[in-house]
Amino acid sequence: MVNAVGHINGIMEPEFGMNLSEDIQGNKVKDLITKFFYRNSHLCFHILLMLNGGDTVFFQEFTEYAEYKKAFSELQQARLNNKIISVPKKKLNKVALAENLA
């Protein structure tokens, strides 16, 4: 979702009020990673952002392919245009990343 100030939000709105998000400049995102997996026989999608410097952050989970694809395209544009991307504050360490990608 892109709003008027050019943010792309990776978490749900109520979480913003609890100060659980942080902003990342688009040019700080080295790569976008998609994790495909099944939960209760439903295909799900996680978008992870690999940042310059090696940190990886969770962006958002999707259960609808069209929503995932739209968000992925918006993230690609945010990277190219150096827009602000809002993500959950918790970064994934290498062990958590390995578990998320397994």
C-alpha positions in Angstrom: 0.0 0.0 0.0 1.5 3.4 -1.0 0.2 6.5 0.7 0.6 10.2 -0.1 4.0 10.6 1.5 5.5 7.7 -0.4 5.6 5.1 2.4 5.1 1.4 1.7 3.8 -0.3 4.8 4.8 -3.9 5.6 2.7 -4.2 8.7 -1.0 -3.7 9.6 -2.2 -0.3 10.7 -2.9 -1.0 14.4 0.8 -2.0 14.8 1.9 1.5 13.7 0.3 3.0 16.8 2.3 0.7 19.0 5.6 2.0 17.5 6.6 -1.5 16.2 7.7 -0.2 12.8 10.8 1.4 11.4 11.4 3.3 8.2 14.0 2.1 5.6 15.1 4.1 2.6 14.5 2.2 -0.6 18.2 2.5 -1.6 19.1 0.5 1.6 17.4 -2.6 0.3 19.9 -4.8 -1.5 17.4 -7.6 -2.5 13.8 -8.8 -2.2 13.3 -12.4 -1.1 10.0 -14.3 -1.4 9.3 -17.3 0.8 6.5 -19.6 -0.6 5.0 -22.1 1.8 1.8 -23.9 2.7 -0.2 -23.4 5.9 -3.2 -25.6 6.4 -3.2 -26.5 2.6 -3.2 -22.8 1.6 -0.3 -21.2 -0.3 1.2 -18.3 1.6 3.9 -15.8 0.7 6.4 -13.9 2.9 8.4 -10.9 1.5 11.7 -10.4 3.2 14.0 -7.5 2.6 17.8 -8.1 2.5 19.4 -4.8 3.5 22.9 -3.5 2.6 25.1 -4.7 5.5 23.5 -8.1 5.6 20.4 -7.6 7.8 17.2 -9.2 6.7 13.8 -7.9 7.8 10.4 -9.4 7.4 8.0 -7.2 5.3 4.7 -8.8 5.2 2.8 -12.2 4.8 0.2 -12.7 2.1 -2.3 -15.4 1.4 -3.5 -13.9 -1.9 -1.2 -14.0 -4.9 -2.5 -10.8 -6.4 -1.9 -8.8 -3.2 1.6 -10.3 -2.9 2.5 -9.5 -6.5 1.2 -5.9 -6.1 3.3 -5.4 -2.9 6.3 -6.9 -4.5 6.0 -4.6 -7.5 5.6 -1.6 -5.2 8.7 -2.6 -3.3 10.7 -2.8 -6.5 9.6 0.7 -7.4 10.4 1.9 -3.9 13.9 0.6 -4.3 14.3 2.3 -7.7 12.8 5.6 -6.5 14.4 5.6 -3.0 11.0 5.8 -1.3 10.5 5.1 2.4 9.5 1.5 3.3 8.0 0.9 6.7 8.8 -2.6 8.2 8.4 -4.3 11.6 11.3 -3.4 13.8 12.4 -7.0 14.5 15.3 -7.9 12.2 15.9 -11.6 11.4 19.2 -13.0 12.4 20.9 -15.6 10.3 19.4 -18.5 12.3 15.9 -17.1 12.1 16.3 -16.4 8.4 17.4 -20.0 7.8 14.3 -21.2 9.7 12.1 -18.8 7.7 13.5 -20.0 4.4 13.4 -23.7 5.3 
